[in-house]
């Protein structure tokens, strides 16, 4: 009896060709949506901006991630730059020191395949000919960011000092120079000596006869090469390079340096806007003398 | 030896290309610098993966002229020889999936799992989704998960956990789906299938010589392209054929061979005469 019922049931459930087609399409679309969401969730996580130092001339991180084709030619150029290879007497390359730039591998927990460097391991040595940038096929390393017009030269000239790979930050709590111990390792290591890092002299009130030699980083000159971070004598470096996105704040556009003629020019195109609140409807004096509202307070 | 001549040639090409890339980063050679995403041949010829460039375009990146030229060179090359020549003659994953396929045959896994639970059209869906996601997320979506780039970059620049990608694909092809990655999912293979329509190098099939031993269908990684076997004499025209030539070399009856499409007219004339 039961068996018969089941047989009948199966007959009823047979589906028509049209329904079969519809279900097949729905299935495909459904699986596509499922896969698409898992895929996008993964990609969105891995591209979330991480604290990572990029080669000189790199575009801003979001543009860099969409433009870099992950070919590794900058890494190759960095590895086999003239200043990094060992040669035998015939001039053949016999080997090369580890390069500054590396490509992010699975497991590095960085956007995969993109070039980066860890300053404490191998910093950027700021080569004058910047071998890593001209080889970039995609423009993710933008040559215009590290070259400038020079008088009498028809083509812009490469200038590594224009690079903005990051900014060195001093941890004044753990820097031993701020304790009063004499150390100028970062100051001496800086390739833009006495500009990107200066030493500020202060009297050491504790001893009364010594000076503090405090390193101060100047963001307009610092390229973020990381030589200071490598040179730092503390166990974990007390001076370290962070990407500009993390190292710098940003003042609102309504702050203007009135003493700076160039900054003052921004006022030329400024437009004003007056907002009226209940208090500012009347003059300040009126509103302060308004006893009615004052009584409301009690 | 004759039975493996194309297989040996393919492995030689795959490994030589890999070695040239590897040597560029290990010894400073400059024959082929970069990787399969983008490279420089002989120091001045740019080469770029057109699918990667397409994703970048969808992501809203400014495409440099070097990339456009490089992608065009690769595009035209594969449009002529057959896009999926990349899959069987260049791609490093091919060696992994071929090994999985070989193990399937040797261990008899094909016998216990006859039904293929997925469609080979999936790769075109994945291709479409990759372009939509590139647009939506503002980065090349497939480039962030591509096991091809991961493995190739790994072999050239250092592996990291890239070996995990190899194992995942091997086990997937071995245990879950026959020809799973290359034949069903890979959107790069899908992309190259689409640009293969007008290639000039094809495999041709001669029904008169065929003894219906079916060895060709056993080794073919895209056996739907061999639908004409035992039925009628015609060339393999589907863009999904990888021109790997395994079918040609396993055939004992000389029923399969390469032909150039330029010769097609001639072939037709001869055909008409015979009839």
Contacts between the chains, C-beta under 8 A, distances in Angstrom:
chain1	res1	chain2	res2	distance
A	28	B	125	6.9
A	31	B	125	7.9
A	32	B	125	5.1
A	32	B	128	7.9
A	32	B	129	6.0
A	35	B	125	8.0
A	35	B	126	7.4
A	35	B	129	6.5
A	36	B	129	4.8
A	36	B	132	7.2
A	36	B	133	6.5
A	39	B	129	6.8
A	39	B	133	6.1
A	39	B	141	6.6
A	39	B	145	7.0
A	40	B	133	5.2
A	40	B	136	6.8
A	40	B	137	6.2
A	40	B	141	7.3
A	42	B	144	7.7
A	42	B	145	6.7
A	43	B	133	6.6
A	43	B	137	5.5
A	43	B	139	6.6
A	43	B	141	5.4
A	43	B	144	4.9
A	43	B	145	7.0
A	44	B	137	6.1
A	46	B	144	6.0
A	47	B	137	7.0
A	47	B	139	5.3
A	47	B	144	6.9
A	62	B	138	6.6
A	63	B	61	7.4
A	65	B	138	7.7
A	65	B	139	5.0
A	66	B	56	6.4
A	66	B	59	4.2
A	66	B	60	6.3
A	66	B	61	4.4
A	66	B	138	5.4
A	66	B	139	5.0
A	66	B	140	7.1
A	67	B	56	6.7
A	67	B	61	4.4
A	67	B	62	6.8
A	69	B	37	4.9
A	69	B	38	4.5
A	69	B	48	6.8
A	69	B	49	7.7
A	69	B	52	5.8
A	69	B	53	7.5
A	69	B	56	6.8
A	69	B	67	6.9
A	69	B	143	7.7
A	70	B	35	7.6
A	70	B	37	5.2
A	70	B	38	8.0
A	70	B	143	6.3
A	70	B	149	6.5
A	70	B	153	7.0
A	71	B	34	4.1
A	71	B	35	5.5
A	71	B	37	4.9
A	71	B	38	3.7
A	71	B	39	6.3
A	72	B	25	7.1
A	72	B	34	6.2
A	72	B	35	5.6
A	72	B	153	6.6
A	72	B	156	6.7
A	72	B	157	5.4
A	73	B	33	5.8
A	73	B	34	4.8
A	73	B	38	7.3
A	73	B	39	7.5
A	73	B	40	6.7
A	75	B	25	7.1
A	75	B	157	6.4
A	76	B	24	5.7
A	76	B	25	5.2
A	76	B	33	5.5
A	76	B	34	7.3
A	79	B	25	6.5
A	79	B	28	7.5
A	80	B	28	4.0
A	85	B	28	6.6
A	93	B	27	7.0
A	93	B	28	4.7
A	96	B	28	6.6
A	102	B	157	7.6
A	102	B	158	7.6
A	103	B	153	6.1
A	103	B	157	4.6
A	103	B	158	7.4
A	105	B	153	7.7
A	105	B	154	6.7
A	105	B	157	7.4
A	105	B	158	5.7
A	105	B	159	6.7
A	105	B	160	2.6
A	105	B	161	7.0
A	105	B	162	6.3
A	106	B	150	6.1
A	106	B	154	7.7
A	106	B	160	4.7
A	106	B	161	4.0
A	106	B	162	5.1
A	106	B	164	6.8
A	106	B	165	7.0
A	107	B	160	4.2
A	107	B	161	3.8
A	108	B	160	6.3
A	111	B	144	7.3
A	112	B	144	6.1
A	112	B	150	6.8
A	113	B	37	7.7
A	113	B	143	7.1
A	113	B	149	6.2
A	113	B	150	7.6
A	113	B	153	5.7
A	135	B	33	7.9
A	135	B	40	7.5
A	137	B	34	7.7
A	137	B	38	5.0
A	137	B	40	7.4
A	137	B	46	5.9
A	137	B	48	6.8
A	137	B	64	6.5
A	137	B	66	4.3
A	137	B	67	5.7
A	137	B	70	6.5
A	138	B	38	6.9
A	138	B	56	7.5
A	138	B	61	7.6
A	138	B	63	7.8
A	138	B	64	5.5
A	138	B	66	7.4
A	138	B	67	5.5
A	139	B	62	6.5
A	139	B	64	4.2
